[in-house]
Amino acid sequence: QLQLVESGGGLVQPGGSLRLSCTGSGSAFRDYDIGWFRQAPGKEREGVTWIGTYGGNRRYADSVKGRFDISRDNARATVYLQMNSLQPEDTATYYCAAAPWSPAGPELRADAFDYWGHGAQVTVSS
């Protein structure tokens, strides 16, 4: 079993930056690929990015390419999501999720991930 907790959400102005953290406990964090998803009110959950167990493989949704960066520190059992050039359309609840390791990594589909945090609110507004 793996428990995930997000932190670092908040209110930021357009063009600003924010860093989210996802910390795992209860199981071997390094055995999991970690993804970030987001969901705005009235919208379906959207895959944002994922990172492989050792941080070598990463994938980003087109909507955040060039603006967001995912990284991980397995010694701290933490994955980070650095969000830059934030825009109002980035406003959402952001969830981290864990998928068992696979050679190709997970697709950015919610059903590929077994464990989920409870979410962190990110609001981008003037």
NUDRENGU-778935 format. One record per residue: x, y, z of N, C-alpha, C in turn; residue in three letters. Coordinates in pm, whole numbers, plus 32768, in hexadecimal, padded with zeros to 4 digits. Layout:
BEGIN
XYZXYZXYZala/...
% end
This chain:
BEGIN
80537F8980008000800080008057807C8000gln/802A80E07FB98073815E7FAE801281D17FC8leu/803B822C801D7FEF82A580378039831C7FFBgln/7FEF83767FBD802883EB7F7C7FE884697FB4leu/803984CE7FCC8009854D8000804485BE7FADval/7FEE86137F77801A86877F2B802687007F86glu/807F875B7F62808D87D87FAA80C288427F4Aser/80B588C07F7180ED892D7F24808B89797ECEgly/800C89577ED27FA989A07E857F918A2A7EBEgly/7F478A7A7E727F288B007EA07EF98B597E2Fgly/7EF88BDA7E4A7ECD8C407DEB7F478C847DB0leu/7F498C917D2C7FB88CD17CE77F828D267C75val/7FC88D927C547F9F8DE87BE67FC78DAC7B60gln/7F7E8DCE7AF57FA78DA07A7080388DC47A53pro/80808D657A19810D8D7679FF81678D4B7A71gly/812D8D2F7AE2817A8D077B56819B8C747B59gly/81DD8C4B7BC3820B8BC27BD381DF8B887C59ser/81D88B067C5D81B28ABD7CD581F28A347CCEleu/821989FC7D40824F89757D4381FC891E7D9Darg/81C988B27D658180884E7DB181DD87DC7DD8leu/81C1879E7E4A820A87297E7781A886B77E8Eser/81D7863F7E74818B85C57E8E81E685687EDCcys/81C1854A7F57821384F87FAE81CC84737FCAthr/821584067FBC81DE83817FD1820983438054gly/81B782E9808581D8829D80FD818F821880F8ser/81BC81B8814A81788139815781AA80CB80FCgly/81F280ED80938226808B803682A280C57FF4ser/82E080797F9C835B80A47F5C833B81097EEDala/834A81877F0C832B81F27EAE837881E37E2Cphe/83F481B77E34844981AD7DBE841B81417D5Carg/83BD80EB7D83838B80827D2B831B80B27CD0asp/82F2812F7CDC827E81607C95829F81D17C34tyr/826181CB7BBF825882407B6A81F2829F7BA9asp/820E83217BA481B783837BE4818383E47B7Aile/810183FB7B7D80C384597B23807C84C97B6Cgly/806685357B24801485A47B547F9D85B27AF8trp/7F2985C17B337EAD85DB7AEC7E6E86597B26phe/7E1386947ADB7DCB87087B0E7D3A87027AE2arg/7CE587407B337C5787437B167C1D87C87B42gln/7BE1880E7AE37B9C888B7AFF7B08886E7B12ala/7AC188C57B5A7A3188AE7B6E79E8889E7AEApro/799788357AE1794B881C7A69799987DE79F7gly/7A1887C17A0C7A6C878779A47A9A86FB79CClys/7ABF86AC79697AF5862879847B86863279B0glu/7BB385CD79F67C3D85C97A237C9C85BF79ACarg/7D03861079AE7D62861D79407DED85F3796Dglu/7E2E859D79207EB7857A793D7F1585ED791Egly/7F71860A79787FCE86797969805A86487945val/808E85EA7993811685BA797F812D853C79D1thr/819284EF79AC81BF847F79FE8256847479F9trp/828E84307A5C831D841C7A648339838D7A8Dile/839F83517A5183C382C87A6F840282B97AF7gly/8417823D7B1F8444821E7BA784C782617BCCthr/8523826D7B6D85A482AA7B8885B183367B4Dtyr/8546836A7B16854583F27AE5857684037A56gly/859E83977A1485D583A2798E856E83B77922gly/84F683847935848C838E78D3842283EF7903asn/83FB844978AC839584AC78CC833C84C47853arg/82C084E5786C826385077802820B85797831arg/81EA85D377D58197864677F6812286507795tyr/80B1867B77C98042869D7773806787187720ala/802F872076A7804D87917650802D88167692asp/7FC8881976E57F9D88957722800388D17783ser/8062888077B380C288B27815815388A677E6val/816B8871777081F48863773E823988EA7739lys/82B488EE776A83028968776B82E889C077E2gly/828189A17831825F89F278A5826E89A67928arg/824F89267927825488D379A082CC8876799Aphe/830188557A0E837087F87A19835A879B7A8Easp/836487187A75835386B57ADE83DC867B7B02ile/83F386647B82846F86297BB1845185D67C2Dser/84B285847C55849B85347CCE851B85227D1Carg/850985117D9F857684F67DFB854A847D7E4Dasp/857784087E23854A838E7E64857B83837EF4asn/85ED83C17F13861E83BF7F9D85BD84067FFAala/857484667FC6850F84AD80128482847C7FF3arg/847784167F9F83F583DF7F758398844D7F45ala/83CE84A57EF28383851A7EC6839385317E31thr/832585537DF0832485827D6682F886137D66val/833A86647D15831D86F27D0D82E187147C86tyr/828887757C85825487AC7C09826B88427C0Dleu/82CE886F7BC182EA88FD7BB4829489357B45gln/824189967B6581E389D07B0682098A617AEFmet/822B8A817A7382538B087A4D81F18B4179E7asn/81F58BC479D7819F8C087976810E8BDE7985ser/80E18BD979FF805A8BA97A1B7FF08C0779E0leu/7F868BCB79AF7F188C1379727E968BED79B6gln/7E2E8C4079AA7DAF8C1F79EC7D7B8B9479C9pro/7D938B6579507D638AE1792A7DAB8A707972glu/7E168A8F79BA7E598A2B7A0D7E158A197A94asp/7DB48A6C7AB27D6D8A617B317D2689DB7B3Athr/7D4289907BA47D09890C7BB57D3588D37C3Bala/7CF988637C5F7D2F88127CCB7D9487B27C8Dthr/7E0C87B07CC27E77875D7C8C7E8B86E37CE5tyr/7E8D866E7CA67E9C85F07CEC7F1C85AA7CBFtyr/7F6685727D1D7FD085177CF77F9D84887D03cys/7FD884307CB47FAB83A67CAF8022834C7C90ala/801A82CE7CBB8085826E7CAC805881F67C5Bala/80AE81CA7BFF809681547BAF810B80F47BC1ala/80F080717BCB815F80127BD381BC80237B5Cpro/823D80117B74829F80207B0A82817FC57A94trp/82947FF77A1E828F7FA979A482FA7FDD7946ser/832B7F8778EA839A7FB37895837C80317845pro/8303803E781382E080B177C082A681247811ala/828E810F7890824D817478E181B8817978C4gly/816E81C0791880DD81C5790480B6822A7899pro/80438214785E8004827C78107FC982E37870glu/7FB0835B783F7F7183C178917EDB83AA7897leu/7EB7833678CA7E2D830F78DD7E1882F07970arg/7DAC832079A87D93830D7A367D8D827A7A5Cala/7D5B82257A027D4D81987A257DD1814D7A27asp/7E3E818D79FF7EC2814F7A087F00815F7A93ala/7EC581AE7AE87EFE81CE7B6A7EAB81927BDAphe/7EEF81557C3A7EAD810A7CA37E94815B7D23asp/7EEB81B87D427EE482037DBE7EDC82977DA1tyr/7E8C82DE7DF07E72836B7DD97E7883BA7E5Atrp/7EAE84347E507EA284927EBD7E1984D47EBBgly/7E02852A7F1C7D81856C7F297D7985F27EE0his/7DE786217EAA7DE686977E567E1587157E9Bgly/7E4987717E4A7E7287F57E777E38885C7E18ala/7DFB88C37E4F7DBC89297DFD7E22898D7DC9gln/7E1C89A67D477E6D8A0D7D077E0E8A6F7CC3val/7E188AED7CE87DC48B547CAE7E1D8BBF7C71thr/7E088BDA7BF17E548C3F7BA97DF58CB07B86val/7E088D227BC47DAB8D907BB47DED8E147BD9ser/7DC08E7F7B987DEC8F057BBC7D9D8F3B7C32ser/
% end
